[in-house]
C-alpha cells in the first residue's frame, strides 16, 4: 500500500524555520479541491501570512502555465501551494520560479536519488519526460481583508509532482512526455517526504532572492538545466523563432542566440519552448 499525503506526517518531517509554520495559521490538506493555488489565493486575501502551505490529494481543476490542464488524479501526485509575501521589487518576482525549480530538483535528487533536471522555465524533467511543474502567480487584488491590506502583495507558488501516477492515469497523447517518480524507481515514493524536502529546500533557496546573491541562485539553476546548450524553437501568438539557448539572466530570463549570431532575451509570459527536433525537451 503506497503512502498518501497526511498532514501530521508531513508536518512531523518539516525541518523549516518559517515555511509551513506561520503563527496563528494552519496548513491545509484537502481530500479534493479545485486548485491548491486558488485556495492559497483565497487564504492570502483573508490575510494569511507568508509560510502557509496548502496541499491536496486530488485537484479537479489543476492548472499549469498558459492555461494548460495539470493531470491531478487522487493520490497520484503532490499538489502543493506556498503563500509568499516577498519584499523584493516586482521585477525580481520571476526569480521565484527559478528558486522553486532549483528547490524541487534538489529535493527530488536528495529524497529519490534521481538526476532530475530543469527545463526553462518551470518544468522538472527526467530522461526527457516531465515529472513536475511550477506555477507562480500574483493574485489580483480584489476584496481583501483589512489584515491582508497591511501585508506585502502575495505571490502563490504552486508545485505539482507526479509521484505515484499509474499508466492508466496518463492520457494517451502524453504517454511519451510525462512520467512519475514511483514508475521511474519501480517502488512507492512517500509524498510527505518529498513535500517536506521541497519546503526545506525552497526555504534555503529563498534566502538567495536578493540582488546581492541572485547570481548564486541562477548558477545553481544553470547546473541543473537541460535547456542551456539546446537548439530550441520558441513561439507565442505573434512569432516563432529558432535558436540556441545559451544562458539565463540574473532575473531568470532566457538568452537565445539566433542563426545570424544576434541574441534575444525571452521572459516566461506567454512563451513556450521545445527542442528544434520537435520533441518536448
C-alpha positions in Angstrom: 0.0 0.0 0.0 1.6 3.3 -1.1 1.8 6.2 1.3 -0.7 9.1 0.8 -0.4 12.7 1.8 -1.1 13.1 5.6 -0.8 16.5 7.2 0.5 15.1 10.5 3.2 13.0 8.8 4.1 15.9 6.5 4.5 18.4 9.4 6.4 15.9 11.5 9.1 15.8 8.8 9.3 19.6 8.3 12.8 21.0 9.0 11.9 24.6 8.1 12.1 27.7 10.3 9.2 29.7 8.7 7.7 27.8 5.8 4.7 25.7 7.0 5.0 27.4 10.4 3.0 30.6 10.1 2.0 31.9 13.5 -1.8 31.7 14.1 -2.5 29.9 10.8 -2.7 26.2 10.0 -1.5 24.5 6.9 -4.3 22.8 4.9 -4.7 19.4 3.4 -7.7 18.8 1.2 -9.0 15.4 0.1 -10.2 17.1 -3.1 -10.1 20.7 -4.3 -10.4 22.7 -7.5 -6.9 24.0 -7.3 -4.4 24.5 -4.4 -3.3 27.8 -6.0 -6.8 29.1 -6.0 -7.3 28.1 -2.3 -4.0 29.7 -1.4 -5.0 32.9 -3.1 -8.3 32.9 -1.1 -6.3 32.5 2.1 -4.0 35.3 1.1 -7.0 37.6 0.6 -8.1 36.7 4.1 -4.8 37.9 5.5 -2.8 34.6 5.6 0.9 35.5 6.2 3.9 34.2 4.4 4.6 30.5 5.0 1.1 28.9 4.9 1.0 25.7 2.8 -2.0 24.2 1.0 -1.8 20.6 0.0 -4.3 18.3 -1.8 -4.7 14.6 -2.6 -6.7 15.4 -5.7 -7.3 18.5 -7.8 -10.4 18.8 -10.0 -9.1 21.9 -11.9 -5.3 21.7 -11.6 -3.5 24.1 -14.0 -0.1 24.9 -15.4 1.3 27.7 -17.4 -0.5 29.1 -20.4 -3.8 27.8 -19.1 -2.9 24.1 -19.6 -4.5 21.4 -17.5 -2.4 19.6 -14.9 -3.5 16.0 -14.6 -4.2 15.5 -10.8 -5.7 12.1 -10.0 -6.4 11.0 -6.4 -3.1 10.2 -4.6 -1.1 10.1 -7.8 0.9 13.3 -7.1 2.0 16.0 -4.8 -0.2 19.1 -5.3 1.2 21.9 -3.1 1.0 25.7 -3.0 3.1 28.1 -0.9 1.9 31.5 0.2 4.7 34.1 0.0 4.9 37.8 0.8 8.1 38.8 -1.0 9.6 42.2 -0.2 11.7 42.3 -3.3 10.9 44.6 -6.2 8.3 43.2 -8.6 11.0 42.8 -11.3 12.5 40.1 -9.1 9.3 38.1 -8.9 10.2 35.8 -11.9 13.2 34.6 -9.8 10.7 32.9 -7.5 10.1 30.3 -10.3 13.8 29.8 -10.7 14.2 29.4 -6.9 11.3 26.9 -6.7 12.7 24.9 -9.7 16.1 24.6 -8.0 14.4 23.6 -4.7 12.2 21.0 -6.3 15.0 19.5 -8.3 17.5 19.4 -5.4 14.8 17.9 -3.1 14.0 15.1 -5.5 17.6 14.4 -6.1 18.1 14.1 -2.3 15.0 12.1 -1.5 14.8 9.9 -4.6 18.4 9.8 -5.8 17.3 10.7 -9.3 19.3 13.1 -11.6 16.3 15.3 -12.5 16.9 18.4 -14.5 15.1 21.7 -15.2 13.6 22.8 -18.5 13.2 26.6 -18.7 11.2 28.0 -17.2 9.2 25.7 -14.8 9.4 22.0 -15.7 11.0 19.2 -13.8 12.4 16.6 -16.2 13.8 13.1 -16.0 15.1 11.3 -19.1 13.3 13.7 -21.4 9.9 13.3 -19.6 8.2 15.7 -17.4 7.6 14.7 -13.8 6.7 18.1 -12.3 6.0 21.7 -12.9 5.8 25.0 -11.1 3.3 27.8 -11.4 4.0 31.2 -9.7 1.0 33.6 -9.6 0.4 37.0 -8.2 -3.3 37.0 -7.4 -5.3 40.1 -8.5 -6.2 42.4 -5.7 -9.9 42.1 -5.1 -11.9 42.0 -1.9 -9.2 41.6 0.7 -9.4 41.7 4.4 -8.1 44.7 6.4 -5.3 42.4 7.7 -4.3 41.5 4.1 -4.0 45.2 3.1 -1.3 45.6 5.7 0.8 42.9 4.2 3.1 42.8 1.1 1.4 41.6 -2.1 1.0 37.8 -2.0 2.7 35.5 -4.5 1.5 31.9 -4.8 4.0 29.3 -5.8 2.2 26.1 -6.9 4.2 22.9 -7.2 2.9 19.7 -8.9 4.9 16.5 -8.9 3.9 13.1 -10.4 4.7 10.7 -7.6 2.6 7.6 -7.8 1.0 8.2 -11.2 -0.1 5.0 -12.8 0.0 4.1 -16.5 -3.8 4.2 -16.7 -3.8 7.8 -15.2 -1.7 9.1 -18.1 -3.7 10.4 -21.2 -2.7 8.6 -24.4 -1.4 11.7 -26.0 1.0 12.3 -23.1 2.4 8.8 -22.5 5.7 9.7 -24.2 6.1 13.0 -22.5 5.3 12.5 -18.8 6.4 10.1 -16.0 6.2 9.7 -12.3 8.8 9.1 -9.5 7.4 5.7 -8.5 7.4 4.4 -12.1 11.0 5.5 -12.6 12.2 4.0 -9.3 9.9 1.0 -9.6 8.9 1.5 -6.0 6.4 3.5 -3.9 7.5 7.1 -3.0 6.3 8.8 0.1 4.7 12.2 -0.9 5.1 13.5 2.7 8.9 13.1 2.5 9.0 14.8 -0.9 6.8 17.7 0.2 8.8 18.2 3.4 12.1 18.2 1.5 10.8 20.7 -1.1 9.7 23.0 1.7 13.1 22.9 3.3 14.9 23.3 0.0 12.7 26.3 -1.0 13.3 28.0 2.3 17.1 27.7 1.6 16.9 28.9 -2.0 14.6 31.8 -1.0 17.5 33.3 1.0 19.2 34.0 -2.3 16.3 36.1 -3.6 18.1 39.5 -3.4 20.4 41.4 -5.8 23.5 40.5 -3.8 23.0 36.8 -4.0 20.8 36.2 -7.1 23.8 35.1 -9.1 24.3 32.2 -6.8 20.7 31.1 -7.4 21.0 31.4 -11.2 24.3 29.4 -11.1 22.5 26.6 -9.3 19.8 26.7 -11.9 22.3 26.5 -14.7 23.9 23.5 -13.1 20.5 21.7 -13.2 19.4 23.0 -16.6 18.7 20.7 -19.6 17.8 23.8 -21.7 21.1 25.6 -21.8 23.1 24.5 -24.9 20.0 23.1 -26.7 18.7 24.2 -30.1 15.2 25.3 -29.4 12.0 26.7 -31.0 10.2 29.4 -29.1 6.8 30.7 -30.0 3.9 32.8 -28.9 0.9 34.3 -30.5 3.0 36.7 -32.5 6.1 34.9 -33.7 8.1 31.8 -33.9 11.9 31.7 -33.6 14.6 29.1 -33.6 18.0 29.4 -31.9 20.3 28.1 -29.3 19.6 28.6 -25.6 22.9 30.0 -24.2 22.2 31.3 -20.7 19.8 32.9 -18.3 20.0 36.4 -16.9 20.2 37.3 -13.2 16.4 37.8 -13.3 15.7 34.4 -14.8 15.1 35.4 -18.4 16.4 33.0 -21.2 19.0 34.3 -23.6 18.8 32.7 -27.1 21.4 33.1 -29.9 19.7 33.3 -33.3 21.1 32.0 -36.6 22.6 35.4 -37.5 24.6 35.5 -34.3 22.3 38.0 -32.6 20.8 37.4 -29.1 17.3 37.8 -27.8 16.1 37.7 -24.2 12.9 35.8 -23.5 10.7 36.3 -20.5 8.3 33.5 -19.5 5.0 35.2 -20.0 3.1 33.7 -22.9 6.1 31.9 -24.5 6.5 28.2 -24.8 9.6 26.4 -26.0 10.6 22.9 -27.4 13.7 21.4 -28.9 14.4 22.1 -32.5 13.7 18.4 -33.4 10.1 18.9 -32.3 10.4 16.9 -29.1 9.3 18.2 -25.7 12.8 18.6 -24.2 
